[in-house]
Amino acid sequence: MLTSVILLSFVTLKEVQMQTNSQLHRVSDIEHKIDYLSGRLWLLQQYHDEDALSQTRSAHEELKLLLAQKLFTENNKNTIVANLNRMNASIGTLLDLSQNDLESQFSHGITSPAGMLSARYSMTLQSMNEDLGKLERLAIKDSEISQRKILFAVILLMVVGSAVVMALTLFTLKTFNTNLNALTVGIKDLAKGNLNSRIEVKDTDELSVLAEQFNLMKRSLEETTIKKEQLQLEVDRQTKELQQQREEFEQLANHDGLTKLYSRSAFEEQMKTALARCGRTKQSAALLFIDLDRFKSINDSHGHAAGDAVLIKVAQKLLRTVRSSDIIARIGGDEFIIWLEPIENASQVITVIHKLTEELALPIQYQELNLLVDASIGVSFFPIDATDLSSLLKVADDNMYKAKEMDGTTFQLTNKATVGLSDAKMA
């Protein structure tokens, strides 16, 4: 900080010096113009001709233009400049008299008009030189005053700054000793096995940071000395949380986020086991492919929130209708699949479909609306229609599109299934 103050003072002194040099340069310009005017007046007095008078007027105008500028900012200096300007105006008046004197017959002598003009010229120039001297002395005096003020301010700031630095040094030393003593006490407590005590941290210096790290170390040591039973409880708790998280992740991975039914990928995994089981036990099963009708118009008319509500209600109706051992999945926007296993005959499947149609025929209440949807259901049978999932889905999908050609909630079987199925147990 003190270095900054000293540098600032040097810069300020340099500016004051430059300002003084600038003022002295202006004074020198005025002096040069007055000297030049004085020389032209001497020529005029010697030769009394038009050429000398013209040169003198030119010098007078140059001085007039210079004095008309704003040369200084101080009032006392501007007052002197104003006096110089007034005396230069007087010289202009005398030059007019000299013009008249040139046009008349003049005689030499101190009492002659020319002699009187010469005396007036000399007096005016002498006054101007005196004022010029005053102006120069004022510029030097102002510079000295400014420099004294700056030096006094620098000395004062250095004294105050030194006092502040001393006070900060003493305060820092006191804080250092306090924190060092606290750290020493903390180390002694640790040596005695006391892990509960902490070093009180009040500042943010290096020792305070060290004390904070020491507290962290004691806290870590305290945590590692927890009893075995408490540690086991903590392990059990975290294990349970991880198990719950794993189950939640599996739920998210295997189930549709909206309806909570199986997702398509999870359904396909379930079907690998189901088909293998049916093939091994020689049991029959049926796959229902359900596509909702009028669902798009609900989405378009009432918004996606209404459509989501319809899908959730449909999923709930499907769950209520079939057995808990049956598999239900949502494989698309408004498409659902149901795997019925085992089945004894076709009428058993048709009975389930009738229950589904009755449930789906009931209006779905959303806010103040009663929404109605129909369903087209395609059916395929294992093993009559196909024995692999891809073929079963294709047969059921084809039958679903045939069902769509009829009005209302309808279902469709293949001709082979219609012929091959009866109320008797399917072979």
N, C-alpha and C positions, 0 to 999 in steps of 0.2 A: 504494500500500500504506500509506504514512504517513497519507494522508488517511483511509483506512478506519480506521486505529488511532485517530486523533484523534476521528473520528465515534463510534467504539465507546466511547471513554473518556467523551465527553459523554453518551452514552446511559446508560452505567453510573453516572456521577455523578448524572444525573437520577433513576435508579432508587433510588440511595442516599438522595437528598434526599427522594423520595417516601416511602421506608421510614421515614426519621427523622420526617417530618411525621406519618406514620401513628402511630408510637410516641408522639410528643408529644401527638397527639390522644387516644390512649388514656389517657395520664397525665392530660390535662385532664379527661377523663370521670371518672376516679377522684377527682380533686381536687374536681370539681363535686359528686359524690355525697357526699364527706366533708364539704364545706362545708354541703351541704343537711342532712346528719345533725347537724352541729354546731348549726345554727340550730334544728332541732327539739328538740335536747337543751336549748338555752337556754330555749325556750318551756316545756319540761317542768319545768325548775328554777324558772321564774318562777310558773307557774300550778298545778302539781301536780294536774292533772285528767286524766280519762280521755281526753279528746279530744287533748290534747298527747301523751299516752303512745301513743295509736294512731298519730298522725302520725310519731312518732319510730320506732316499730316498722316502719312502712311504709318510711321512709327507710333503716332498717337492712337490710331485706330487699332493697331495690333495690341497695344497695352490695354485699350478699352475692351477689346474682345476677351483678353485673358482675365481681366478683373471682373468681367460679367459672369464668368463661370463660378460654380459652387466649389471653391477651393478647399474650404475648411468646414468642420462641423461645430466648432466652438464659437460661442457668441462673441467673446472678446476679440478673437482673431477676425471674425467677419466684420466687426466694427472697424478695425484698422483697414481692412480691405475696402470697406465702404468709404473711409476717409481718402484712401488712395484713389478710388474711383472719382470721388468728388474733386480732388485736386487735379486729376487728369482731365476732368470736364472743364476746370478753370483754364488749363493749358489750351484746350480746344477753343475757348473763348478768346484767349490771347492770340492764338493763331489767326483767328478772324481779324483781329486788330492789326496783326502783322500784314495780312493781305491788303488791308486798306492802306497801311503805311507804304507798302511797295508801290501802290498805284499813285501815291502822291509824292511830292518832292520832300525829302526828309533831310535833316542835317544831323551830323554827329555831335555827340556830347551827352554827358550824363543827364542833363535836363531836357534833352530832346525826346520826342516820342519814342524813337528807337532805343534810346538809353533807358527810358522808363520801362519799356517792354522787356529789355534785357534783365533789368533788376527784378521785375516780377517773375520772369522765367527762373532766375536763379533762386529766388525765395521759395517758389513752389517746388522746384526740384530738391532743394535742401529739406523742405518739410516732408516730401515724399521719401527721401532717404532716411530721415529720422524715423518715420512710421515703419519703414521697411526693417530698420534695425530692431524696433520694438517687436515686430512680428516674428523676426528670427529668434529673439530672446524668449518670447512666449512659447514658441515651438520647443526650444531646448528645455525650458522650465517645466512644461507639461510632461515631457518625456522623463525628466528626472523624477517628478512626482509619481508618475505611473510605475516607474521601476522601483521606487521606494515602497509603494503600496504592495507590489507583487512580492518583493523580498520580505516585507513584514508578514504577509500572509503565509509565505512558505515557511518562515521561521516558526510562526504560530502553529501551523499544521504539523510541522515536524515535532514540536514539543508535545502537542496533543497526541499525535500518533505514537510517539515514544511512550507516553503514559499509558495509552490503550494497549500497546504491545506488552508493556510490563505487567499490566493488570491481567491480560489474557495468559501470559506466561505463568503468573502466580496461580491463577485459577486452574490452569491445566495441570500444574504440578500437584495442587491439592486434590484434584479429581483423580489423578494417577495414583497417588498414595492411598486414597480411599478405596479405589477399585482393587489395588494390589493387596491391601489388607483383607478385603472381602474374599478375594481369590485364595489367599493363604488360609483363611478360616475354613473355606469350602474344602480345600485339600486335606486339612486336618480331620474334618468330619468324615470324609471319604475313607481316610486311613483307619478311623474307628469303626467303619462298617455302617455308618449312617447314610442310607441312600435316599431318605425322604427330604432332607434339607436341600434348599436351593440358594444359589447366590443371587441376591437382589440386583438387577441390572437397571441403572438409572440413566446412563448416558449411552452414546453411540460411538465411543472411541475404540481403539484397538483392544484395550483390556476388557472393555464391555463385550465386545464380540467374542473374546476368548472365554469370558465368564458364561456367556450364552451357550457356547459350544461345550463348556464343562457341564452346564446343566443338562444339555442334551445327552451327554455321555452318562451322567448319573441316572437319567430317566431310562436310558437304554439298559443299563445294568439292572435297574429295578425291575424292568419288564422281563428280563431274562431269568430273574430269580423267582418268578411265579411258581407256586406249588404245582406238582405234577398233575394233581386232580383238576386244578383250574385250567392247566394247559390242555388236558384231554377234553374237558368240556368245550373249550374254544375250538379244538380240532373237530369235535363232533358237530358243533354248531355250523362251522364253515363247510363241513362235508355235506350237511343237510341242505344248506343253502345252494351248494354246487349241484346237488341232486335235483333240487327244485328247479334251478336254472336249466339243467339239462333236459328235464321233462318239459319245461316251458318251450325250450328251443325245438324239441322234437314235436311238440304240439303245433308250433308255428310252421315247422317244415313239412309236416304230414297232413295238415288240415287247412281247409279254405278259411281265410281270415274273416270272411263275412258270415258264412253260414255255419262254421265249425264242423262241416262234414269233411270226409276224406278229400284230399286234393287228387288230381289225376295221377300224379306220380305215385302217391301212397296207395291209391286204388290198384294200380298196376302191380305194385309189390304184393298187396294182399291177394290179388288174383292168381299170382304164381303159386302160392300155397294152396288156394282154394281149388284150382284146376288139378293140381297134383293129387290133392286129397280125393276129389271126385273120381279121378281116373283110377286111383288105388282102391277105393271102396265100391266102385261101380254104381255110384249114386248119380241121380239126375239133378239138374239145376237149371235156373232160368235167369236171363239177363234182360232187364227192362231199360230201354233208352227213352227218357222223358224229355220232351222239348215243350216249353211253355209258349202258348199262343196269346196274342194280345199284350204281351209283355212290353214290346217296343213302343206301343201306343201309350202305355202307362208312363214309361220313361220320358217320352216326348211331351206328353200332356202335363204331367205332374212333377217331373224332375227326377234326378237320379236318387234322391233321398227316398222318394216313394218306391222306386224300383228296388232299392236295397231292402226296404221294409217288406216288399212282396217276396223277395228271394228268401229272406229269413223265415217268414211265415210258412212258405212252401216247404222249406227244409224241416221245420218243426212238424208239419203235417205228415211228411214222409216218415219221419222217425216214429211218430205215433202209430202209423199204419202197419209197419213191418216188424218182424221179430228183432230182438236185440242182437241175435247172431248173424243177421243179414248185413250185407255191406252196402252203404250208401255213399255216393261221391258226387261232387259238383265238378264237372269237367269243362264247363264253358260258361258263358255269360248267363244263359237261361237253360242250360242243359244239365240233366242229372242222370245218374246211372244207379240201378239197384240190382244187386246180386242176391237171388233167393236160393238158398241151399240148406238142407236138401228139399226136394219136392217129390211128391208121390205121383201126381198126375196133373194134367192140364187144367182141370177144373180148380185145383188148388191155386194155380197162378192167376186164373181168371177171377177167382174170389178176391185175391189181393188187389187186382187191378180195379175191381168194382169198389172196394173200400177206398182206394186212392182217388177214384173219380168222385166219390161222394164227398171226401174231404176237400178236394180241389174245387168242387162246385160251390162250397160255402164262401161268401164274400170275405174279403180281407179288409179289416178296418184300419185306415191310416188317417190320423187326425180326424177330420169330419167327413172323410170319404169312405165309401164302400167299394173296393176295387175287386173286379172279377177277372179271373184268368182261366183259360182252357189249357188242356195238355194233349199233345199227340204222343202216343206211347207205342214204341216198336219193341217186339219181343223176339228173342232168340233162345233156343234150348240147347243145353249140353246133355247128351252128345249128339242129338238128332241133327241140329243145324250145323254145328261145328264143335271142334274140341280145343281150339286155341283162342286166345283172347282177341286177337286182331280180327279173325273171321267172325267170331260171335258179335263183336262191335259192328262190323260191316252189315251183317244180317239184320241186327236190331236197328241200325241207322236207316237201312233201306225200308224196313217195315214202318219206321216212324214217319218217313216221308210219304208213304202210302196212306198212313193214318191222317196226315195233314190234309189230304184231299177231301176228307169228310168233315162235316161241321161238328163243333162241340168237342168235348173230351172223348177221344176214341182211342182204340188200340188195334194193332194188326199183328197177326202171326203169319209165318210162311205157309205156303200150301203143303209143303212136306210135313211141317209140324202139325198142321190141321189134320192131315190124313193119318199121320203116325201116332197122334196122341188120342187117348181115350180116357175114360174115367178109370180104366184099369191101370195098374202100376206099369210105368213105362219100362221097357226092357232096356 
